[in-house]
Amino acid sequence: MRAMGNYRSVDDLIQAVLQEYRMMQLRGEADKLRGRLREIGQTDVEALISRLGNSS
């Protein structure tokens, strides 16, 4: 039980590990979304509109 640190039970330890895992996943997804938003922010809107106008 000493290896569990400040956790009162194995259930508390598992719950803490799962919570940390989920937080890491959410941080990863947030980083991906930030990257996508950055890409969208760098889009040349005028060129996109021009290309869309020429495609019809």
ABEGO torsion letter per residue (X at the ends): XAAAEABABAAAAAAAAAAAAAAAAAAAAAAAAAAAAAAAAABBAAAAAAAAAAAX
